[in-house]
Amino acid sequence: MGTSMHVVWSKKDPGKVVYETYAIVTTEKGDSPQAAVRSRKHEVVVRSRTHAAEIAAEHGYELFGEGEAWESLPEE
């Protein structure tokens, strides 16, 4: 399964846009596999929508361009 990338507001640096990634991972518990979502916040400032797309491409993430933080970003 792939990893999705979402731009969000930073809690450490208010007013800055950073990104979070989410991946579904499976683990074995007993005889059956269990699915879990692994999330990670990356405190890397995202400067624009183009910059977000570059980060996603570099790491193989699926970029979801939506939400208030995304709308606040300039195109380039």
N, C-alpha and C positions, 0 to 999 in steps of 0.2 A: 504494500500500500504506500501511497505517496504521502508527502508532508505538505500541509497547507500553511500559507503565510498570510497573516492579517496585520495591517498597520493599526496601531493603538496609541493612545496618549501615554506618555511616560509618567509613572508615579514618583520616580526619583527626581525628575527634572520637569516640573509642570510647564506645559506649553510646547514641549518637544514631542515629536512623533517618533516612535520606535516600532519594533515589530515583534509579534509572537508567532511561534510555529506550533502546529498540532499534528500528531501522527498517531494512528491506531496501531498498537502493538499487541501481539498475542503472546501469552505465556501458558505453560502447562501447569494445571492444578489437578493433581490426581490423574484421572483418565481422560479429562476433557480440556480443550483449550479455552482460555479466558481472554477476552478482549479488554483492553484498557486504552484510554487516551493519554498520551504523553504530551504535555505542553511545556513550553519554555519561552520566557520573555528574554529578548535580546535587546539590551540597552545600547543599541547602535542607532544614532540619529538618522532618520530617513529624511532627506532634503527635498525630494520631489517624487512624483509618480514614476518618472523615468528611473530614478535611483532605486526605488522599490522593485521595479521590474528587473533591473540589473542584479540586485541582491538575489531575487528569486531565481533568475536564470543561472547565476553562478553556483548556487547550492542545490539546484534541482527542485525548488519548492513550487507549488501551485499557488500563484498569487490571487487573493481575493480582494479586489478593489472596491470596497464598499465601506460605509460607515462615516461617522463624523470626522475622525482623524484623517481618513482617506480624502474626503471632500476638502479638507483644509490645505492639502498639498498642492503646490503648483504643478503644472504639467512637466516642466523641465527645471 
